[in-house]
Amino acid sequence: MSVNPLNNHELQELAPTLFTGEPHYKVSDKYHFIPTIDVIEEIKSHHWYPVSVSEAGVKDEAKQGFQQHCVRFRHFEDLLHPQDNAVELLLFNSHDRTKSFSIAAGIFRFVCANGLVISDSVFESYKIKHLGERDNDVAHAVAKITAVKEKLIDKIKILSSIQLSQSEKESFSKLSIPLRFEEHLEVNHKDLLIPHREADYKDDLYTTLNVIQENLIRGNISGVNKESGRRFTSKEIKSITTDTQINKEIWELAERIATIKEPSYSVAA
């Protein structure tokens, strides 16, 4: 992920869907269409700049240019002075009604170029329905994330200070397996705890969260299909929806562990 913001030419090269000028022909006449690039420009006016973008693949060619997409933004201050972790703003949308406009919060961890998504219990996603009004949804959502930005960074510091025993780390990984693998797919929970870099050989909750998340999302975990008896190796998750869902649920698990280990820990940002 670039540490510099993406310009509009780069955005169009990476995700042409952002510049689609009309909705898919099958949507209702009541559908209120807003080009994604217009929302991007609105968010930029509040000092958050796009640093990464992805769009879903399509099986139906008629939906090409209308599919789900996600843009991650970083605040001007974090672009000027990057820290180990940065709070990000995530914009989701589609032009075929498979995904409505919404803004969520995320965390970017520089040591592994890993992007987390904050669970809804910590930061509620905001739906976007209006643009250009005095009290429009975009300004409201951006203001909410900006307001809790420092609280989220403090939350990371607390998670980083909570130490886990090997048994607790294994419990975390066991509970994470169903987030990615169906019941008939058997994997060794210890494989989810294998770090991919020296900096991740730690026992704190935040590092453990990132290690498990990376192994779930990026794949290469071996297992056995109990129904067929065949071995398999998991692939990297490309689906925006699945990636986001796993991220939120694994963050939720970390939050629950934190409340057990530190009873005074507050879930909401």
C-alpha angles and dihedrals in degrees: 000000000000119000088210123072119260117245122222093262091055091046091053092049092050099039118011089179089077089070099045108135101204139028126258111283093243096062120104122266086241091063110117104221121205119174109238092228089061090057090046090055090048091052091048089056087063092056099261115122131197114253102163138020137184135177130198122251118246132221093190108064089204088070095053107124093022101066130116118286139178131208122192119207132195127202121254091244092055092049089053096045113019117202130192089273131025130195110233135197115226122205118196127187147140133192096220097061093252088117128020124218110277139157122215137170127251143173127232117204111201098200091070103015085242123160119206127188119219116238119249090245088065101036122009117222115242124223118226117219105145139045132188097020123124092248098027123164095247095058090046094051095045091049090052093053092044090051094054096037095104092042090056091051089050088050090056090052090054093047088049091053095053110094121208128205118229089257091053092048090052091049088053092051093046091054090048095057096080090053089072109012129060118232095261091055110085121199133167107256090212089066089066089061096056109116121221097207139033093250090064097060091104136112101221122118097243094052091045090051091053095046093051092043092051093050092048095047102036095043129201091135113141123219147143130260101228092202098053100022090230124136120235140183118218119240129221112277111246099171112105091208095050093043091052094045094051091046093052094045095048090049087052090055091051090051091053091050090050092054089052095047094039110028091190091057113121118218099200117074 
